[in-house]
């Protein structure tokens, strides 16, 4: 599997120099020692502490993802100011967010299948074409050509009536600021792959994930945690849907429950 490029050290030095700050000045502003800042800038901190990542993200007004995965030195001053103004590439979509994909022999995008057994590896390999080439692929006729599709196998009962083990086809979303609640497959650093109803909360810069099954409590994840979003398009399942009960059938069931309760109270059951 190919290694993914990270730009943490170079970006930190670039942003410091862009603001015409010395290491001593920036370290003081961040509340860390100059030695630690120097280690970050020179790539000696192989796994920066999450506290340092968040501290720098807040200070430079950019997401952790942007600081890690985007080579800021390649962007124009206008684009950097746009990022600082809150139009982060990992929220609003941009040419700098690159989607890895596979193509067929006729040079058309495949639909890659991510089965349950491949979910653990997907989080680390979704941006790696070599990893994606190991996944099963297929094509479907009559799908719009202006979208990129991927299929994910669901797990659990949180999105009933879509059954456990069903296959959900999603289209890739580069624009994450959803105007309304939308069914999506969400890939996050902490949760992995989840299929939920998704809402974007702009003021808090996070997403609310809600299950259709009311047994499960909605929860929030920060935008920086999100790696990919795939908007629900279609699903496939070998689980035949149950016929809904009529009001008459519901009434009969309730009467039977009441009858048994009465017998229990009399000690006859």
C-alpha positions, -999 to +999 in steps of 0.1 A: +000+000+000+014+034-009+021+059+018+000+091+021+017+125+021+014+147+051+024+183+053+022+191+090+058+202+094+061+222+062+027+239+067+035+250+103+067+266+091+050+281+061+022+297+081+046+310+107+068+327+081+037+340+063+028+359+095+064+370+099+067+354+133+099+339+148+097+305+165+100+322+199+070+345+191+048+317+177+057+293+206+047+320+231+014+327+213+006+289+213+017+284+249+043+258+240+081+257+243+103+268+214+119+233+214+086+216+209+076+240+180+110+234+164+105+197+166+071+200+149+085+223+121+115+200+114+094+168+113+109+153+145+074+148+159+062+118+140+029+116+158+019+152+170-003+152+200-039+159+193-037+189+217-010+205+195-029+198+163-061+214+177-041+243+192-025+252+158-058+246+139-075+271+161-047+296+160-044+296+122-082+292+117-079+260+096-090+225+101-066+198+113-072+179+080-061+209+060-029+214+081-021+177+077-031+168+042-029+200+020+004+215+008-005+251+017+027+264-001+011+254-034-020+275-028-025+311-038-027+339-012-063+344-021-071+307-014-053+308+019-073+339+030-104+320+019-095+292+042-088+316+071-123+331+064-139+298+072-143+284+037-123+253+046-117+228+017-127+199+040-161+215+044-169+233+012-152+211-014-123+221-035-099+211-062-074+203-035-095+174-021-086+145-043-108+114-046-090+081-054-109+059-078-105+029-102-115+027-138-127+000-162-109-012-193-130+013-212-117+041-190-150+046-171-153+049-133-160+016-115-183+013-086-160-001-058-177-024-033-167-021+004-181-052+021-182-055+059-150-074+061-131-046+043-144-017+065-115-017+089-090-014+060-110+013+042-103+040+068-066+038+062-068+031+024-096+052+010-072+076-005-048+050-019-055+038-055-035+006-047-058-003-019-089+005-039-077-018-066-080-047-042-118-041-037-145-058-059-157-035-087-187-035-110-207-012-132-244-004-135-262+008-166-282+041-168-264+058-139-256+096-145-221+100-157-215+132-138-212+114-104-188+091-087-204+061-070-193+036-044-211+008-027-210+000+011-224-030+029-245-019+060-242-035+094-267-035+122-303-023+125-298+014+130-313+024+096-343+001+094-362-006+072-329-009+053-318-043+067-285-055+082-262-066+053-279-045+026-258-027+000-260+010-002-248+029-033-237+065-026-225+093-048-194+112-037-200+146-020-174+173-023-198+200-008-203+191+028-224+220+039-258+202+036-288+224+034-311+197+049-309+163+066-297+138+041-291+100+042-254+095+038-225+070+042-200+089+064-164+079+069-149+094+101-116+090+119-132+077+151-163+058+139-151+044+105-179+038+081-215+047+092-248+050+073-269+077+090-292+106+084-267+135+083-271+172+091-245+199+090-244+224+119-225+254+105-221+274+138-205+245+156-187+232+125-199+197+132-223+170+119-253+154+136-257+117+128-292+103+134-304+067+130-338+060+116-342+034+143-353+055+174-336+031+198-303+047+188-294+082+202-282+108+177-246+120+181-222+147+168-188+145+151-166+175+143-160+183+106-123+176+112-131+140+120-149+134+086-129+119+058-155+112+031-193+116+026-213+096+001-249+107-005-274+078-006-287+070-040-299+034-041-298+002-021-299-035-027-311-062-003-322-098-004-344-091+027-380-089+014-399-060+032-427-070+055-462-061+046-474-033+069-502-042+094-537-029+088-556-010+115-578-041+119-547-064+124-533-039+150-566-039+168-567-077+169-532-078+183-540-053+210-571-073+220-551-105+223-525-087+245-553-074+268-569-108+270-537-124+281-531-097+307-565-103+321-558-140+324-525-133+341-542-111+367-567-139+375-539-164+378-552-184+349-522-181+327 
